Amino acid sequence: MKIQAVKGTRDFYPEDMRLRNWIVDAWRRVSLRNGFEEYDAPIFEYLDLFAIKSGPEIAGQLFSFTDRGGRQLAIRPEITPSLARMVNAKINSLPRPIKWFSVPRLCRAENPQKGRLREFFQWNIDIIGSDDVLADAECIFVCVDFLREVGLTPQDVQVRIGSRPLTLAALRSAGVPAEATDAALPILDKRPKVSDEEFRGLATEGGLSEEQVRAVCRFQDCRSMEEVRSALGGADDSEDQIGALNRLRDCLKTMGVGEYCTLDMRIVRGLAYYTGIVYEVFDAGGALRAIAGGGRYDNLLEVLGGPKVGACGFGMGDVVLGILLREKGKVRPGILAQGLDFYVIDDEGCPLETVMQVVGALRSKGASADFSYKRQPTGKQLKEANRRGAKRAVIVRPGNTVAVKDLVTGEQQDCRIEDILAGPR
């Protein structure tokens, strides 16, 4: 019987692994230089942790199981609830603001399609303990900092910024009753992803009248804060939220990433726990799913039994990102090459033991070095060295002499074997 990988998962062959490591290394590098500390959590948690945050219907959207003790557990579909649980456990001893990041492996019981798999890696950036819009600005800056790091320009990607409170104000202004807003938000979140006809159908099924749909669409189509203010017609508390968005945009411009960011009131974010500014990152052409998404979630710690603490953050998955990087030609050949420091070759008549001695010495000094298990002509071994992406070939000759050949420039130098054994040059 031939057994294949489970649908929606990936096998990471060495070349795939090199790309994954390149992305993860960049995530980690950008996080650290922006002052974030790394954390992690168990790959499975109590099912209740996710049900409390997202409702009991979440059980059908993740992989859950009952352990031998009868406990209901789930493989994590996201790490933010685990973060909130961990912070709640030490809330009084952690200095604020808490700036943490993680790169967890996540699993979701989804229908696999382009840009969406059942198993993936996700970069999470979170700031806990600050109500200031500066924290939102810093999260967005870190996201853009990574996009720049991997060579994506404002012509390639855009951070689309919206506001959950202003969307709620628009619903109220349109006459949607408070008890109906929770059902309306996921519908509004789908608008950029479906046709106008499909959206009107979903909105009607959700209890919105045609007039209410028109009013909300007029708000979502605003392209400036002046248009937002006009569409809301002086709704309660809207000025504070408009002020927060204006300050956010000023901060992003001051930090030098304003050109990556644009106002988009269609950004709602489907998860119920968002309480403030929200945003998603898309390729400029809009051909792919969101690359990243996040926002402010000031109530999550409180919902999970802790105090009410300001919090914001985002997640970026590796699946859509990998597609975009390849489409934009940002995955350079050198990224996928193994890149040995040395490939050690035995010239004709040289004993294998001498090759092994040289390899051992180079590795003990921290250099990456490899050699052929088979005795082959020097020319064949040089071809293998090039195939492996080695920077230099060490050709060991009889009589304790070696030639070190630079495989990039072709230059070659002779030296004593003692010099090689003393360490890489």
N, C-alpha and C positions, 0 to 999 in steps of 0.2 A: 504494500500500500504506500502510495506517494503522499507524504504529508506536506502541505504548503503552509506559509505564514498565514495567520488569522487575518481576515479581511479588515482593512483599515489600519493595519500596522505596517512597519517597515523593517526590512533587514538592512543593517548598516555594514556594507562591505567596506574594506579599507579606504577606498576613494570617497565613499559617502561619509565615512567616519571623519575623514580629514576636513570635509566641508562643515560637518556638524561641530567639530572642535574649533574650527576657525570662527564660526558664529558665536559659540559659547564663550570662547576666549575674549572676543570683542565685547560681548555683553558684560563679562566680568571686569574687563579692563576699564570700560566706561563707567561702570558702577563705582568701582573703587576710587577713580580719580574725581568723582563727584561727591565723595564723602559717605558712601553707603557701605554698610557692613553685611556680610553674607550670613544667611541662616538656612535651615532646612527643617523638615518635619516628616513624620511617618508617611509612607505611601498609602496607608489606609487609616481611616478614622471611624469613629462611631457615626452611623448613618444620621443620627439626630443632629450632629453638627451641621450637616448640609441642609437637612430638612428645616431646622430652625431659621436658617438664613434665607432659604429660597422657597419653603413650603413643602408639604408632603409629596407634591407631584414631581419633585426632583428625583424621587426614587426610580422613576422610569427613564431618567436621562443619564444615569450613571451605572457603573457595575457594582452591585451590592451582593453581599453574601452573609450567611449565618455561620459563625465559627462554632467550634466544638462545645463551647460553653453556652451556646444559645444567644450570643450577642449579635445584634444587627450592625454589620460593618459595611464600609464602602471604600473602594479605591478612589483616591482623591480626583475629582474632576477639575479642581482649582485649588490654589493654596491659600487664598486670602482668609477663609474661615479658620484654617490652622494657624495662620499668623495672628488673627484676633484672639484665638484661644491661648496661644503662647504669651502674647502681650498681657492679656488679662491675668495670667498666672503670676506675673511679676510686675504688675502695673506700678506699684509703689516704689520699686527699686530701680526702674529703668530711667535713665536721664532722657529728658525730652528736648527737642523732637527726636523721635526714634526714626532713624533712616536705615532701612534694611532692604536687602535684595535677595532673590533666590532664583535658581534655574531648575525647577522641578520637572520630572516626567509626570505627565497627567494622562488620564484616561476618561473618555466620555462615550456613552453608548449612542453614538450618532450614526447617521447614514453617510458613509464615506462618499466624498465627491472632491472635485478639484479644490485644493486649499483647505480641506477639512478631513481629518482622519480621526480614528478612535484613540490613538495613542500619539502623543506629541510632546515636545519640550516647550516650555514657556518661560520667558524672562519676566520676573515680577519686581517692580520698584514701588516702594511704599514709604510714606512719611506719616507717622502717627504722633499726635500731641500738638498739632498746630491748626488753628482756625484761620490763619492768615492766607490770603490768596497767593502769597509768595511761595507757599508750599506747592500749590497747584502749578505755579509757573516753573518751579524747579523740576517737578516731575516731567512736565512737557519738554523742558530744556534737555533733561537727561535722555529722553526719547529721541529728540532731534540730534543730540550729540552722537548717539550711536548711528543714526541714519547717515550723518556726515562721515563718520568713521569708516563706514563700508562703501563710501563713494556715491551715495544717493543724494541728488540735488533737489531743490524746490521744483524743478521741472519733472522730476521723477515721482515725488511723493508730496502729500499735503496732510497736515494735521487739521482736521475739521472740528471746530470747537462749538459746543452748544451749552445749554443750561437747563438742568432738570427743573429748578424752581420757576424759571420763566416759561417753560413748557406747561407746567401746572397752572401758572397764571393765565396762560392763553386758553387752556381748557375751561377754567372758571369763567373767564371773560366771554367765552362762547356759550356759556350756560350749561356746561356739563356738570352734573352733580358730583359732589366730593366722593360719594361711594362708588362712582363709575370710573374715576380717574385711574385706579390701579389696573383695570382691564383695558383702558384706552392707551396707556403708555406703551405696552408691547406692540400694539397695532401701529402707533405712530412710528415706532422704531423700525417697522418693516417698510415704511413708505419708500425709502431710497432703493429698496431691493426688489420691489414689485412694480407692475404697470399701474397707471392711474386708475384703470378700471378695476384691477384686483384690489387696490387700496380702498376704493370707495365701497367695494363689496365687503371687505373686512371691517371697515368702519361702521357700515350699516348693521352688520351682524353684531358688532360690539355695542350697539345701542345709540350711536351718534346719528343725529339728523343730518340731512343734506346741508342745511344752513350752518350747523356746527362744523361739519367737515370743511366747508368753504372757509369759515373763519379760522380754523386751526391751520389749514393749508396756507392761508394768507400770512399767518405768523411764521410758519416754517420756511416760507419762501423769502423772508426778509434777508437782505444782504448788507445791512448796516444797522448800527445801534439806533439811529434815528428812525428807521423803518420799524424796528422792534418796538420802540417806545410808542409809535403811532398805532401799531397793530394792537397793542395791549390797552391803549386808551386810558392810561393812568391807573392800571390795576394795582391793588394793594401790594405793597412791598416790592413792586417791580423795580423801583428806582435803586434800591439797595443792590439788587442783583445785576442791574444794568451797570451800576458803578463797579461791581466786582469784576464783571467781564471787561470793562474798559481798563481797569487797573491791570488785569491779567495781560491784556494785549500790550499795554505800555511796558510791562516788565519783560515780556518776551522780546519786544523790539529792542529794549535797552540791553538785553543779554545777547543780542545779535542773531536771534533765530526767527524774527518776525516774518521773514519772507516764506518760511515753511508753514505758516499758520494762517487759517482763514476762518471767518465766522460762518457757521452753518447750523441753523436752528432745527434742521432735520435730524441732527444727532441727539438721540434720546437715551440710548443704552437700555437694553431690555431688562436688565436685572433690577429688582425692586429696591435694593439697598442704597442706590445712589441718591445723594441729597443736594448736590450743588453743581458746579461746573463739570461737564462731561466732554469727552473727545474721542475721536477715532482717527486712525491713520490709514489713508488709502493711497494706492498708486494714482498718479495724476490722471491717467486715462479712465479710471474707474472700472477696469476690466476684471479686477480680482476682488476677493473678499477683503475685509478689513485686515490690515497688517498688525495693528495694535489697537487697544481701546482701554479707557479708564475714566477716572473722575474722582469726585469727593464722596466719601461714605461715612458721614459723621455719626451714624447710629449703630454701626455694626458691632462695635465692642459692647455697647449697652444691650443689644439684642441677645448677645451671647453671655450675658450675666455680669458684664463689667460696667465701668462708669461710662458716661457720655463723653467721648473724647474725639476731637477733630482728627480726621484721617483722610488721606487721598493716595492715589497710586494708579498704576496701569500694568497691563500684561501684554506681552508681544510673543506670539507663537512662531515656531521655526518653519512651519509648513508653507504658509503664504510667503513669508520672507524669503525662503529658499527659491521659490518659483520666481519672485520678482528679481532677485539678484542675478539669477541665470538669464532672465529675459533682458535685463539691462546690461548684460555683459560685465558684471562686477565680479564674477567668480573667475579670477585670472588663473591661467594654467599652473602657475607656481603654487597656488593655494592647495591644489589637489596632488601635487608631487610630494613624494615621501621626503626627499632631500637629505640623504646621508651626508655626513661630513667626509667620511673616507670609505672607499671600497678597496680592500686589500687583495692583491693579485699575486699569485705565485708564478714567477717566470720559469721557463723550462729548466728543470734540474733542481729547483729549490724545494727543500722538504716542507711538507704541510705543517709540521710542528712549528717552523719559523713563522709561517703565516699566522698560526694560532697565537703565537707569542706576541706578535705585533698587534693583532686585533685586541687581545687582552689588555695590552699596555694602553692602547688608544682609548678603549672603553673605560679603563680605570681612571683616566684623566678627565672623563666627562664628555668625550667626543662620541658621536654615533658612528659605528663602523660595522661593516659586514664583509662576508667573503663567500666564495662558492664551495659547496660541499664536494662537488665533482672536480676532478683534475681536467682542465680544459686548456686549449691554446690561449696565449695571452690576448690575442685579438678578440676572441669570444668573451673573455672576462671583461675587457674594456667596453664592449657593447653592453654587457649586463650592468656595468657601473653607470653608464649613461642612461640606461633604461630605468635604473633605480634613482636617478636624480642626484647621484653623488657629486659633491663639489670637487673632490680630488681622488685620484687613484694612487695607491701606494704599491709599486711593483717591486716585490722582494726578489732579489737575485741571489744566485749562489755566491758565496764568498763574503757574506755579511754586508752587502751594499744594497741600497734601494734607490728607486727613482720615484719622485713625487711629481705627479702630473696634474696640473690644473685643468679640469675638464671643461672649464668655461673658456679660458684663453688659449689652451693648448700648450702653454709653457711647461717645461719639465726641468727639474733640478735633481742632481744626484747628491746623495748624502750617505753617511754611515748608518747602519742599523741602530747603533747605540743612541744616535740623535732621536730616532723615532721612538725607541723604547723609553726615552726620557720624557716623552709627552708630545702632543700635537703642536705643530709650529703654525 
